[in-house]
Amino acid sequence: MDFPNLEKDYAVHVYETGPDGKLSLHSLFDYLQDIASDHAVNLGYGRDELLKRNNFWVLSRIYAEISIWPGWGETICVKTWPRGTDRLFALRDFEIRYPDGRPVAKATSSWLIIDRDTKRIQRPDNNLSKYNSLLNAGKALPRNADKLGPADSNGQSTQPFSVRISDLDINLHTNNARYLKWITDSYDLDFIINNVPLSAEINYLAESRFNDSIAIIISSEKDNSNVYNHSIIRTGDDTELCRIRINWRNKHT
């Protein structure tokens, strides 16, 4: 069986960069979401096909390690492939490189198929599971995206803000990458200018919708002050929507 993958080039536009002129974290994850959607369509598992069975995809976990942050005007090549299943999860991996082959980043993600009416998780079918035979040959990172713990309850909390129309996706839920944008906006400008993420790991726990009130709790890890944990909370019912763990590196050290 041929190894199924898709490769796409992405030019880094100015509106996809941060204050330092480098690709922003949420824009990188937008690329991953975009190519994953395209490839799912090619393999017969796109949104429209799943809706015929009253199902839809939900991104549950994703983990990325970044070697180099591309700048405005540069082009990168993103490659993705399915990597079988792990219990109820359908796995998908990514590699990002410059056109000359220099590595930029690697990522792995875990997806769930959900029934549209009951919201129950559906077991992946045999066609998705068949990629398990390629598990060892096609692994982007040494481990899958992991289950994260929450931020320390004694951490710093942001002022509440509301989910806006521009945050929503086609399902009227907050777009996956928007959670990363919210996290970035919770930091001081000087910190963002002087630091870059070495890795980012996300657990999506619940949906948020238009006008939900959101707050973010941020705490650093005791044994590694460069690692920050984030819990995104819907303040109306104290539901934890998302957990994000970022390992930062100072650009000047």
Secondary structure, 3 states (H helix, E strand, C coil): CCCCCEEEEEECCHHHECCCCEECHHHHHHHHHHHHHHHHHHCCCCHHHHHHCCEEEEEEEEEEEECCCCECCCEEEEEEEEEEEECCEEEEEEEEECCCCCEEEEEEEEEEEEECCCCCEECCCHHHHHHHHHCCCCCCCCCCCCCCCCCCCCCEECCCEECCHHHECCCCCECCCHHHHHHHHCCCHHHHHHEEEEEEEEEECCCCCCCCEEEEEEEEECCEEEEEEEEEEECCCCEEEEEEEEEEEECCC
